[in-house]
Amino acid sequence: KSATFDDVVKELGAPATDCKELLKEEHNLTDDEAALLFEQVWLHTFSMCVLIVNNVCCFSQEQISRTLSIGFQGMLGLIKSGSFTDIEVCETAKANE
């Protein structure tokens, strides 16, 4: 059985906790907001790593920096705007759970 994202974060230990604390301090985020931002950035970063390691895509350092910066700043702006809402999962996706 696969681990949940929360289980993976727990396994990361202090580095994950430290990152979330730094996000809270530097960007004036709540615990939940910092956790959401950490999750999104971690998933975005991991996704790029998988593409690179599996030779699906080749990114320059500039492309990696730009892509991750845009993702981080976009998610931070969305969280800070207070307009973030979960999007309802379609019925087909629910049926596949």
C-alpha positions in Angstrom: 0.0 0.0 0.0 1.3 3.5 -0.9 1.9 6.0 1.9 -0.2 9.1 2.2 1.4 12.5 1.6 1.2 13.2 5.3 3.1 10.0 6.0 5.8 11.0 3.6 6.1 14.5 5.2 6.5 12.8 8.6 9.3 10.7 7.2 11.1 13.8 6.0 11.2 14.9 9.6 13.0 18.1 10.7 13.7 19.4 7.2 10.0 19.5 6.4 9.2 21.1 9.7 11.9 23.6 9.3 10.7 24.6 5.8 7.1 25.1 7.0 8.3 27.2 9.9 10.4 29.3 7.6 7.4 29.7 5.2 5.3 30.9 8.2 7.8 33.4 9.4 8.9 34.8 6.0 5.5 35.0 4.5 3.2 35.5 7.5 1.3 32.3 6.9 -0.8 30.2 9.3 0.1 26.5 10.0 -2.4 25.3 7.4 -1.3 27.8 4.7 2.4 26.9 5.2 1.5 23.2 5.0 -0.5 23.8 1.8 2.3 25.8 0.2 4.9 23.2 1.3 2.8 20.4 -0.2 2.3 22.1 -3.5 6.0 23.1 -3.9 7.2 19.7 -2.9 4.9 18.0 -5.4 5.8 20.4 -8.2 9.5 19.9 -7.5 9.2 16.1 -7.2 7.3 16.0 -10.5 10.1 17.8 -12.3 12.6 15.4 -10.7 10.7 12.4 -12.0 10.6 13.8 -15.5 14.4 14.4 -15.4 15.4 11.1 -13.8 13.3 9.1 -16.2 14.7 11.0 -19.2 11.3 12.3 -20.2 12.4 15.9 -20.2 15.7 17.8 -20.0 15.6 21.2 -18.3 18.3 23.8 -18.0 19.0 25.3 -14.6 17.3 28.4 -15.8 14.2 26.5 -16.8 14.1 24.7 -13.4 14.6 27.9 -11.5 11.9 29.8 -13.5 9.4 27.0 -13.4 9.7 26.5 -9.6 9.8 30.2 -8.9 6.6 30.7 -10.9 4.9 27.8 -9.1 6.0 29.1 -5.7 5.0 32.7 -6.3 1.7 31.7 -7.9 0.7 29.5 -5.1 1.9 32.0 -2.5 -0.2 34.7 -4.1 -3.2 32.5 -4.3 -2.9 31.5 -0.6 -2.3 35.1 0.5 -5.3 36.4 -1.6 -7.6 34.3 0.6 -9.5 33.2 -2.5 -8.2 29.6 -2.6 -11.0 27.0 -2.7 -10.9 23.3 -3.2 -12.3 22.2 -6.6 -14.9 19.5 -6.4 -13.7 16.2 -7.7 -15.7 15.0 -10.7 -17.9 11.9 -10.2 -15.7 9.7 -12.5 -12.7 10.4 -10.3 -14.7 9.6 -7.1 -15.8 6.3 -8.6 -12.2 5.3 -9.3 -11.2 5.8 -5.6 
